[in-house]
């Protein structure tokens, strides 16, 4: 795993984690005269690369609304991003905001937008422990992206997900309000990409918490979103 701090920048192909995806090629490209070898089979970074973004002029979040610039050019918000392979068996249609993704195996490197694809979710109803983070790629920031393109014929694509810190307008439960605890969904009760919430002051669930809503849910593109602080580490599956 490559861990990069604010003084270093990973290769984010569009310069914005909310619009970046890299198609994975499972076998090396054919050798041609003058060809440059691709060490990551189409991926921009080794899977598992982690980056701390503090905003500012070299921010990889792409917009000041995602990580507002604070005093002296240093970001007022912080986000931690992890580079993973999005590869989904059920291939749910993408949504208009960063949505919850789930680890599909025990490597901590492969995710899906559906809780039914989660490692635990494949064999039991309790899929919340598969929760990995928020996939930053979405159809508002990149209108041309589709589930078919992203899943890449079953080969998958390299994407950035948030595993800690601030996410602007993340996919949310309709009734979420500021202060709610946010969780990933279970196999039997949840829908793809979306969270479920527990009101502030309620008993803490014996499940892996994803984050905390810091705004009340608002409608966006047929779904609801809320600014969210991600509290899950997301560095590995379990």
BELHUHU-V144428 format. One record per residue. RES is the residue in one small letter. SS is DSSP state (a for helix, b for strand, c for the rest). D_FIRST is the distance of its C-alpha to the first C-alpha in Angstrom with 2 decimals. Layout:
# BELHUHU-V144428
RES_SS_D_FIRST + RES_SS_D_FIRST
This chain:
# BELHUHU-V144428
x_c_0.00 + x_c_3.80 + x_b_6.36 + x_b_9.73 + x_c_13.08 + x_c_16.48 + x_c_17.38 + x_c_14.90 + x_c_14.91 + x_c_12.63 + x_c_14.78 + x_c_16.52 + x_c_19.23 + x_c_22.04 + x_c_21.11 + x_c_21.11 + x_c_18.55 + x_c_21.69 + x_c_22.86 + x_c_19.88 + x_c_19.23 + x_b_18.39 + x_b_20.24 + x_c_18.46 + x_c_20.59 + x_c_20.24 + x_c_21.94 + x_c_22.05 + x_c_24.63 + x_c_28.05 + x_c_28.74 + x_c_31.19 + x_c_32.78 + x_c_30.76 + x_c_27.73 + x_c_24.35 + x_c_21.70 + x_c_18.91 + x_c_15.72 + x_c_14.01 + x_c_17.25 + x_c_18.08 + x_c_14.76 + x_c_14.18 + x_c_10.42 + x_c_7.77 + x_c_7.56 + x_c_5.14 + x_c_5.49 + x_b_7.36 + x_b_10.68 + x_b_13.72 + x_b_16.95 + x_c_20.23 + x_c_22.52 + x_c_24.90 + x_c_25.61 + x_c_22.04 + x_c_20.96 + x_c_19.00 + x_c_20.90 + x_c_23.85 + x_c_26.65 + x_c_28.02 + x_c_28.80 + x_c_25.17 + x_c_24.37 + x_c_27.79 + x_b_28.21 + x_c_29.60 + x_a_31.67 + x_a_31.13 + x_a_28.71 + x_c_25.97 + x_b_24.87 + x_c_26.77 + x_c_24.05 + x_c_20.28 + x_b_17.68 + x_b_13.96 + x_b_12.59 + x_b_9.77 + x_b_9.90 + x_b_11.10 + x_b_13.91 + x_b_17.26 + x_c_19.52 + x_c_22.57 + x_c_25.41 + x_c_27.79 + x_c_26.80 + x_c_28.27 + x_c_29.79 + x_c_27.73 + x_c_28.99 + x_c_29.85 + x_c_27.18 + x_c_23.53 + x_b_23.61 + x_b_21.92 + x_b_19.52 + x_b_18.88 + x_b_16.35 + x_c_18.25 + x_c_16.64 + x_c_14.75 + x_c_11.35 + x_c_10.51 + x_c_10.12 + x_b_13.89 + x_b_16.41 + x_b_20.15 + x_c_22.66 + x_c_24.95 + x_a_24.91 + x_a_26.73 + x_a_23.73 + x_c_21.62 + x_c_20.95 + x_c_23.49 + x_c_25.60 + x_c_26.28 + x_c_28.25 + x_c_29.37 + x_c_30.51 + x_c_28.02 + x_c_25.07 + x_a_24.16 + x_a_21.50 + x_a_19.56 + x_b_19.33 + x_b_15.96 + x_b_17.06 + x_b_19.16 + x_b_18.77 + x_c_19.86 + x_c_21.61 + x_c_25.26 + x_c_28.76 + x_c_30.13 + x_c_27.80 + x_c_27.79 + x_c_31.09 + x_c_30.65 + x_c_27.66 + x_c_28.60 + x_a_27.07 + x_a_28.33 + x_a_26.65 + x_a_23.29 + x_a_23.38 + x_a_24.22 + x_a_26.56 + x_a_24.23 + x_c_21.43 + x_c_19.61 + x_b_18.06 + x_b_14.85 + x_b_15.36 + x_b_14.27 + x_b_14.97 + x_b_15.78 + x_b_14.39 + x_b_16.44 + x_b_19.46 + x_b_22.16 + x_b_22.83 + x_b_26.19 + x_b_28.35 + x_b_26.02 + x_b_27.66 + x_b_29.80 + x_c_32.55 + x_c_35.99 + x_c_37.27 + x_c_34.34 + x_c_35.48 + x_c_33.94 + x_c_32.72 + x_c_32.01 + x_b_29.04 + x_b_26.99 + x_b_25.62 + x_c_24.43 + x_c_27.22 + x_c_28.33 + x_c_29.07 + x_c_32.83 + x_c_33.42 + x_c_30.84 + x_c_30.58 + x_c_27.65 + x_b_25.67 + x_c_27.85 + x_c_27.57 + x_b_30.20 + x_b_31.34 + x_b_32.97 + x_c_35.43 + x_c_34.86 + x_c_36.67 + x_c_36.37 + x_c_35.05 + x_c_31.27 + x_c_30.27 + x_c_28.55 + x_c_25.74 + x_c_22.32 + x_b_23.24 + x_b_21.66 + x_b_23.40 + x_b_26.79 + x_b_29.12 + x_c_30.51 + x_c_33.06 + x_c_35.46 + x_c_34.67 + x_b_36.16 + x_b_36.92 + x_b_34.98 + x_c_35.43 + x_c_36.62 + x_b_34.01 + x_b_33.62 + x_b_31.01 + x_b_30.39 + x_b_28.33 + x_b_25.72 + x_b_23.55 + x_b_20.46 + x_c_20.12 + x_c_17.69 + x_c_14.23 + x_c_12.74 + x_c_9.30 + x_c_10.40 + x_c_13.68 + x_c_15.78
